[in-house]
Amino acid sequence: MQETDVCAILVTYHPDEELPARLGSIRRQVGAAVIVDNGSTDAELIMLRKIAADSAVTLELNFENLGVARALNIGIQRAVTLGYSAVLLLDQDSQVDCDMVKTLLAIHESFPTRERLAIIGSGFRDVHKPSPDPCIGDAFTEQWQDAECVITSGTLLPLAAFSVIGPFRDEFFIDFVDLDYCNRARAHGYRVIKSRRLLMSHSIGAPTLHRMLWTRKWTTNYSADRRYYSVRNRTVILREYGDYRMSGWALKSLFSCLKISKRIILYERAKAGKLVAVAAGWWDGVHGNLGPRDWRRQRSRRAFNEIDVNRPRY
């Protein structure tokens, strides 16, 4: 497999003005790029359409936020139609190294059973945290390591394996989409690995470090919506893949929610909305209520209004 056999899939949602520069470093390493936009503003769409003036860039517009999973599936389907054999999945704010694709392809080609390889993730530097010493390997060290899960951004996805494992889980919307895919890959007998080298700069949320007595704690400062999806989807993952008796998975998720809530109370802003989101996410996860949170809130408001209309007046 060569770099020209790879199509980059980039999901955008209100991208910043530095996106063209970041995309430029990607475009030099792949055969083509597909941008899938999830409802950006008119001004942002002007920028995206200028980028798509490049004949090797395809722009897919959703006009609303359909979630990361759905956007990735749309982009991958376009890459399949264009005839590519692998895709490189990326977030809009990921800054890739100049030899990322070359390195990932070298790992793919050297892997002993590459026909059973589902996904190759990239080691990355968190732009908000100190980076570990780079691990470039030597004559006695493989350039890759097995991984339970790799983040979506920076992953090389062979499309032959994707056709067997199936698409990303639309109803998850965002968060734990990657873990669900990795779990399904292993269930089909595929391997999940990642590069030992750090191949891009990336951020998980907007983390801040806090000191209390002799401890140091990081918190992601996720929005209320991200807290909701994270808690809900993790609860579903525990139910479907965890080895727990009876409702042990629900209790484990609940304890995790309590830890998250403690961190929100101690260190984060907009505490009330986030705590409500955590509770709603746990409840919906336990009961298997998936899909976009906005749709669920709108349905709840409609139900409340119907009750209010039917309430007797005195």
Residue, then its C-alpha position, 0 to 999 in steps of 0.5 A: m500500500q502506498e500514500t496515494d492509496v490513502c484518503a484522509i477523512l476530516v470531520t469539521y464543526h465550526p473550524d478555525e482559520e488555521l484549518p487550511a494550513r493543517l489540511g495542507s500538511i495532510r494533503r501532501q501525504v495522501g491521495a485525496a481528502v474528504i471533508v465532512d462538515n457537521g453544520s458550520t456557519d456560512a462564513e466557515l462554509i466559505m472557507l471550506r468551499k475554498i479548500a475544496a476548490d482543490s480537485a483532490v478535496t471533496l466536501e460533504l455538507n450535512f448542514e446540521n450536527l449529525g455526530v462524529a460517528r455518522a460523519l466518519n461513515i459518510g466520509i469513508q463511504r465516499a473514499v470507498t466510492l473513489g476507490y481508495s484502499a485505506v483511510l486516515l481519520l482526523d479531527q479538525d484540530s489535529q496537527v500531523d507530522c510530515d511523515m505520519v502516513k509514511t510511518l503508519l504505512a511502514i508499520h502496516e507493511s511490516f506487520p506479520t499478519r496485516e490481513r488481520l489488522a483492523i486499525i493503526g493508531s498514532g501516538f500523539r502529543d497532548v498540546h496541553k500536557p507535558s509530552p513523554d520522551p519520544c519512543i522511536g524504537d531501535a533494532f530490537t524494538e517494534q515500531w508498534q504496540d498492541a492497544e486496547c483502544v486508539i483514538t479516532s484521530g490519527t488512525l489508519l483504517p484498512l477498508a477491507a477490514f472495515s467492510v467486515i467489522g462494520p461502520f462506526r456506531d451512529e447512535f453513539f454520536i460522539d465519545f467512545v465511538d473509537l472503543d466500540y469499534c476496537n471492541r468489535a474489531r477484536a470480536h471479529g478476530y482483528r488486531v488493534i495497534k498503535s505507533r510507538r512514535l508520536l506522530m501528531s499534536h492533539s488535544i483531549g478536551a481543554p485540560t487544566l491541572h489543579r493541585m490540592l494538598w499533595t495531589r495533582k489532578w487533571t480535568t478535561n473541562y468538557s461541556a455539559d453535552r460532552r459529559y452526557y455522551s461520555v457517561r452514557n456511551r461508557t455505560v453502554i460499553l460496560r453493559e455490552y462488553g463488561d464481564y459483570r454479574m447482574s447489574g454490576w456494570a450499572l454500579k461501576s458506571l455509577f461510581s465512575c459518575l460520582k468521581i466525575s461529579k466530584r471533579i466537576i464540583l471541585y475544579e470546573r465551571a458551569k457545575a450545575g449543567k454538567l452535573v445534570a448532564v452526568a445524571a442524564g447520561w447515566w440514566d439513558g445509558v442504563h436504559g439504552n436511550l441512544g441518539p443525539r441529546d438534543w433530540r431527546r431533550q426536545r422530545s422531553r420538552r414536547a412531552f412536558n408541554e403535552i402534559d401541561v396542555n392537558r392539565p386541568r385549570y382551576 
